[in-house]
Amino acid sequence: MIARFPRKTFAFLAWIGLVSFLFPHSTQACGPFFTDAIFVYSKHPDFPLEQFTTGKLGVVEPGWARSYLVAAYRNLSGVNFNTNEASGIKALWDERLNYGGEVDDSAWIKKWLDARSKVPGLSASAEIRAFRNREKPHEYESFLNCQEDAFNNAVATLNERIKRFGAESAQVRDWIVAQDIVFSNCGAGRKIPETPQPDQDALIRADRAYQIAAANFYAGSFDEARQQFDAIARDNSSPWHDKAPYLAARSLLRKGSFADKDEERVPPLTATETRLNAILKDQSLASSHQAASRLLNLVHLRLHPAETLHKLAHTIIAKDGKADFKQAVWDYTVLLDKFVGNDEGVDKQKLPPEVSADELSDWILTFQDQSTTAASYSFGQWQKTRALPWLVAAITKATGTQPQLDALLSAATQVDHQSPAFTSVAFHGVRLLIDAKRVDEARAALDRYLANDRQNLPASALNLLLAQRMSLARNLEEFLQTAQRKPAGFSDDSDGRELPEEQSETKENTKGGELFFDQDAASVFNKAMPMSLMRDAARSRILAPNLRRDVIQSAFVRAALIDDRETAVQAASLLQEMHPELKEFLAAYQMAATADARRFAAAYLSLKFPGLRPYVSYGIGRTSPMNEIDSYRDNWWCAEPPSSRSGAPSESEGETESKPKPVVPPQFLKPLQSLALRQYAAVQVLGAAPNYLCRIAVEWTEKNPADRRAPEALHLAVKATRYGCTDKETGRWSKAAFDLLHQRYPNSAWAKETKYWFKG
Amino acid sequence: MKTAFSTKNITAFIAVTLVAGSITFGVTKGRSFFREHRPNKLAAYSNTRPSLVLWAWERPTDLTFIDPGQTAVAFLARTIHLRGDEVVTRPRLQPLKLPERVTVVAVARVESDATKKPRLSNEQESKLVASITEMASLANVSGIQIDFDATKSERSFYREVIIGVRRRLPERIGLSITALASWCMDDDWLSDLPIDEAVPMLFRMATDGKQIANRLDDGEDFTSPVCRQSYGVSIDEPRPNLSSSRRLYVFRPDPWTESSVRSIMELRK
């Protein structure tokens, strides 16, 4: 809150201008969202997904969408995709990741209106809406009522009638008037065209009968529509008689689809099934066969879901089993989702047994079920079949105390390195060895994989293995080598789907850096590494330049905060090489003779360079220049080390504050943990930077009022309380610095520039 | 006697009078307009609606189990894309089932296309106003809520849309908008809008979200009066200390269940 003590009469207006200038130009209610590194994808396999279809599965995750698990199962079973299948499933992923491809109803309607406009002298068409409300009491839902084929058919028919009767003919005008009425039902209401006059042209009368049936269909009068289409089907003189049987079936399907209860739903769907089968057998209706076949698939999904599920599963897992592979996988996963539910975890025990009555569904559901029952079942299935999918499922669910663990591990080591299963069994094999405290074996296995298979591993899988190896590091060198990782992608993850951005989009944020720290590595640096090793890490050339720079600056700031002068001075020399612009301020620190003077020199430096902090960043980190205020308040430091800036927070019921995960340091750091924790606590107790910096500035100024840096330091300290991390104490420190500045240096330029203090 | 007033003076006097008169008229008109939508109206809006509102977004949702006396529903009724000159409206396609007598608010989510930026023309404004106000004709709807993350350059357009929607809505239909927490705190451009409520969104916030949460924990309140009727939270994020006397809008990323609604009711006690 802005202080209520403006120093000038126009202060309020100035504040309005200042605030409106400083807030970012573009903000979103749920955001803004920042691009950050994703080291291991959790929602889907690594991109590009084409490589996934060829068997480069990485570590298969139970949390993935089921369409990915379909592809994984096929590959693990040794039945590779053919070209048609690979492109089909890829098209499915493209469509689902892009929200199913937008329905372009405005384009359909425009096409119709453009055709209609060829007929002169007509009044303007009323607005046409393709979507219609279900109009059920206490329910809210719309559906796509008039689809693309309706408008295309109308355009084609109109063009033909214009050709036959002429654009200015009465027949064409009457036809359009009736068609306008048909389309008025697309959005709402029930309006039916007039019955044709007996003396009208036979073709127009036939068209009218069709239009009346269509109007009833779109108005939701399905029984009338069906009867009328049946009548048209019986009229061999009608140009619509071969289409009408299909449309009558469609009327029945709509009726059944909109019914709430089974007794209302099943009979029309059953009748639809009968009719569609009859159409498919009738060669005279061949023009409707493709549409009827698609519709029959839909009916089967609704009438015989379990049977259809298994039928689809069988064709999906067989090589070359299905011409329309994309549609088969789509229908299969939609059906499975319906049985299982999309959002809650899978509990196979709660499902009807017939759902898992085929090998694909059985494997997917077991793989996704996190229970111990599923784990036992997987192991049993692997023992029985020795099939690769079940080995992957079993080893994914196993623990280090598993009975017959060695059998599982032995089987894992026999998997060929080119196998689609290799990465999963390698990762989980190591996990189990670590779990079983067989650390040397785990380390040896990882070293082999990283030496021999690194190039073939998807980035997420490589990062998982590097994380494992980092946890087993025997010394600082091994730690640094495995701490730095190439992200699998970059994303703002604003919708939680981890969709990666193009490299060109992220360059501005990454500034050419390729390697970054994941959260585990950053946490070790920030909470589990004593200053002596921070100093060694800062000196080491193993780290990529951007990471080394981050370690050096954090080493300096942290050492300065806890007055570890020796480390701070050494880090200062390194920091100066990386940032020559800090030279003057670092020199002041190095020459400071007392602890107080050093503290102030370091504080003054931090105030001038808001990008400095005692912590190493995870991911991309802060992107603003070190000497500039970040407009999203990522300045100086908070009491806790920084976390990822991207995406939504991890899901958990929000009744309690989310707690930071405990840090598990690698073995070589364990003897130094009590020292590291004491040093971390010493930084934490200083609190958020703005409070601390204000305190140091105030204390120094009170003892050294003649220091020419003092007024500027006080000004910058007050500013820090505006743009940095704050808490309940911030207001009092902001006011203290503000008051001292104005009392001690009332005529200084800094006092004039400091019009307010901030409560935080 | 020669008059003391030259033509120049008379012209200047008339000009000053006209300017002063315009200012007075504008201020008076504005005040009377705003007076209609100020504290009494805000309080009246608050008092007529349950204090707990569940956001029902675009997924199959069955809320027939809720108590209409205690819980209202704000459901995503349509998503409206602003793209070039176009206003593309998509209705809700997933079923939502509600009990009888529940208080219903229809929400319009407005999005600006990132690649084909909206022109923000008068015509686009009219179409957007029409699309939003149309929701008032949905059955049992007693309020409209606009969810638009307007950028700074879109604010004046959004302001005109809100004014246009308010003019076209029947008096009985309340008008609410969602708001960035920062709009409610230090960047107030909402206070003179003809709305009954601005719901500060206290989830998925920017980096300064923690600052705002700290300030609320500290007992500070939102600067803008329209933001002091309610809060918007998500069930999967920690919340700052909130006044239990204000309406709470709650979002849940997963489907609503009886137990999740029950747990919110327990927290509110």
Interface residues (C-beta under 8 A of the other chain):
Chain A: M1 I2 V19 S20 F23 H25 S26 T27 Q28 A29 C30 G31 P32 S106 F131 N133 R134 P137 H138 E139 Y140 E141 S142 F143 L144 D343 E344 G496 Y632 R633 D634 C638 R645 A648 P649 E651 S652 E653 G654 E655 T656 E657 S658 C725 T726 D727 K728 K759 G760
Chain B: T64 F75 A77 E86 V88 R90 P91 R92 L93 Q94 P95 L96 K97 L98 P99 E100 V102 L138 A139 N140 D147 D149 T151 K152 S153 T178 A179 L180 S182 D186 D187 M201 F203 R204 M205 A206 T207 D208 K210 Q211 N214 R215 D217 D218 E220 V233 S234 I235 D236 E237 P238 R239 P253 D254 P255 S260 S263 L267
